Amino acid sequence: MNEWILIVDDNPLNLKLARIVLETAGFKVKTAVSAEDALRVLKSDTPKLILMDIQLPGMDGLELTRKLKSDAATAAIMIVAVTAYAMSADEDKAMAAGCDGYVRKPFDTRALPDMVAAYLQRSA
């Protein structure tokens, strides 16, 4: 798989919905349910984009983002923070951690493929 997206979310329904919507739109998708799970996936392949839930058990999404952005092997991956907490301070924290974008949950499933395509185009 050369171009794919990693979705990191501990909520199985959110994960399944995003995966189905994006796969139906033609994207290649892998999923992870925790930061540690995401790190395992990233050992074998590098995605073009990560949709990163901020609220994860254990290592949260912002900590994982900082870890990925500080590593030369993963620093170029575009990371979009996804959160149900729509506070402006959260967006500031996400951007300070190194996220390339910020999306609020629940996201519009009709708009998700276009949003992902726009981020992928920015990363090209």
Secondary structure per residue as TSV (DSSP state, phi and psi in degrees):
chain	resnum	aa	ss	phi	psi
A	1	M	-	360.0	120.1
A	2	N	-	-95.7	-39.6
A	3	E	S	-122.1	116.8
A	4	W	-	-148.3	170.2
A	5	I	E	-120.3	139.0
A	6	L	E	-106.9	127.2
A	7	I	E	-107.4	123.4
A	8	V	E	-114.3	112.6
A	9	D	-	-157.3	133.4
A	10	D	S	-85.0	-5.7
A	11	N	-	-92.7	112.0
A	12	P	H	-59.6	-33.7
A	13	L	H	-69.4	-44.3
A	14	N	H	-60.8	-43.1
A	15	L	H	-61.6	-48.6
A	16	K	H	-64.7	-44.5
A	17	L	H	-61.0	-49.4
A	18	A	H	-62.5	-41.9
A	19	R	H	-62.1	-47.5
A	20	I	H	-63.8	-45.2
A	21	V	H	-60.2	-46.1
A	22	L	H	-72.3	-39.5
A	23	E	H	-65.2	-38.8
A	24	T	H	-62.3	-32.0
A	25	A	T	-82.2	-0.3
A	26	G	T	100.4	4.9
A	27	F	-	-84.8	148.6
A	28	K	-	-89.8	130.6
A	29	V	E	-132.6	139.6
A	30	K	E	-122.8	157.3
A	31	T	E	-129.2	157.4
A	32	A	E	-144.5	143.7
A	33	V	S	-100.9	-2.6
A	34	S	S	-157.1	169.5
A	35	A	H	-62.9	-42.0
A	36	E	H	-64.1	-40.4
A	37	D	H	-63.0	-42.0
A	38	A	H	-61.7	-42.3
A	39	L	H	-62.3	-36.8
A	40	R	H	-63.2	-44.7
A	41	V	H	-62.0	-41.3
A	42	L	H	-72.0	-15.9
A	43	K	H	-65.8	-29.7
A	44	S	H	-101.8	-17.5
A	45	D	-	-162.2	158.1
A	46	T	-	-118.3	121.4
A	47	P	-	-79.2	164.9
A	48	K	S	-81.4	-27.7
A	49	L	E	-148.4	142.1
A	50	I	E	-120.8	127.0
A	51	L	E	-93.5	108.6
A	52	M	E	-109.6	110.8
A	53	D	E	-65.7	133.3
A	54	I	S	-76.7	-37.9
A	55	Q	-	-90.1	89.1
A	56	L	-	-116.6	150.3
A	57	P	S	-69.8	151.0
A	58	G	S	71.0	-125.5
A	59	M	S	-69.0	122.5
A	60	D	-	-80.2	172.3
A	61	G	H	-63.0	-32.0
A	62	L	H	-72.1	-39.0
A	63	E	H	-64.5	-42.5
A	64	L	H	-63.7	-40.8
A	65	T	H	-60.1	-47.4
A	66	R	H	-58.6	-42.7
A	67	K	H	-61.9	-45.8
A	68	L	H	-67.8	-40.3
A	69	K	H	-71.6	-22.0
A	70	S	T	-89.2	-4.5
A	71	D	S	-104.6	124.0
A	72	A	T	-56.7	-30.9
A	73	A	T	-71.3	-24.0
A	74	T	T	-123.7	-0.3
A	75	A	T	-61.4	-29.2
A	76	A	T	-83.6	-7.7
A	77	I	S	-67.0	130.1
A	78	M	E	-75.2	128.3
A	79	I	E	-120.9	125.2
A	80	V	E	-111.9	119.5
A	81	A	E	-72.9	137.9
A	82	V	E	-125.8	126.0
A	83	T	E	-150.2	150.7
A	84	A	S	-86.2	-13.3
A	85	Y	-	-91.1	106.3
A	86	A	-	-95.7	50.9
A	87	M	-	-96.0	141.4
A	88	S	H	-62.6	-30.1
A	89	A	H	-64.4	-32.7
A	90	D	H	-65.0	-41.7
A	91	E	H	-63.4	-41.9
A	92	D	H	-61.6	-42.7
A	93	K	H	-63.5	-40.8
A	94	A	H	-63.4	-44.7
A	95	M	H	-68.0	-38.3
A	96	A	H	-65.0	-31.1
A	97	A	H	-75.1	-13.9
A	98	G	T	114.5	3.2
A	99	C	-	-64.4	146.7
A	100	D	S	-93.5	-8.3
A	101	G	E	-167.9	176.5
A	102	Y	E	-148.9	128.6
A	103	V	E	-131.8	138.2
A	104	R	E	-92.4	142.1
A	105	K	S	-94.9	151.4
A	106	P	S	-74.1	139.2
A	107	F	-	-87.3	157.0
A	108	D	-	-74.9	113.1
A	109	T	T	-62.8	-28.3
A	110	R	T	-71.3	-30.3
A	111	A	T	-91.6	-17.7
A	112	L	H	-55.5	-49.1
A	113	P	H	-60.0	-39.7
A	114	D	H	-67.6	-38.9
A	115	M	H	-63.5	-45.0
A	116	V	H	-63.8	-43.1
A	117	A	H	-61.1	-38.8
A	118	A	H	-65.8	-41.6
A	119	Y	H	-64.8	-41.2
A	120	L	H	-63.6	-38.5
A	121	Q	H	-65.3	-39.4
A	122	R	H	-62.2	-33.6
A	123	S	H	-79.9	-15.0
A	124	A	-	-70.5	360.0
